[in-house]
Amino acid sequence: MNQHATQHQNIGFISRRQCYIIACLADGYTPEQIGGQIGLSESAVQQSLERMMRKQGVQHSFELISWAYQNGFLR
């Protein structure tokens, strides 16, 4: 698992896979690279990120990463 991801498994707001996607993004991976790691297309990763950003009411991926740290999904 990514170095920033905690042991949360689908706690309330995001799934383990979503947590992994955010953690990889925080580490500087692109959606294409993330998709290659987990067997999804770049567009599927991008759609997942967009859904998570909409759900959390943020407009930018760095805000989503910040939200994940603040709420204990990343450390």
JOVEN-V549680 format. One line per field, one symbol per residue. ss: DSSP state (H for helix, E for strand, L for the rest). phi: phi as a letter, one per 40 degrees, with the letter a starting at -180 (. if undefined). psi: psi as a letter, one per 30 degrees, with the letter a starting at -180 (. if undefined). Layout:
ss = ???
phi = ???
psi = ???
This chain:
ss = LLLLELLLLLELLELHHHHHHHHHHHLLLLHHHHHHHHLLLHHHHHHHHHHHHHHHLLLLHHHHHHHHHHLLLEL
phi = .dcccccdbfcgcbcccccccccccccgccdcccdccbgbcdccccccccccccccgbbbccccccdcccbgcba
psi = lkffkagkjhjdelleeeeeeeeeeefgkleeeeeeeghlleeeeeeeeeeeeeefhlflefeeeeeeefggfl.
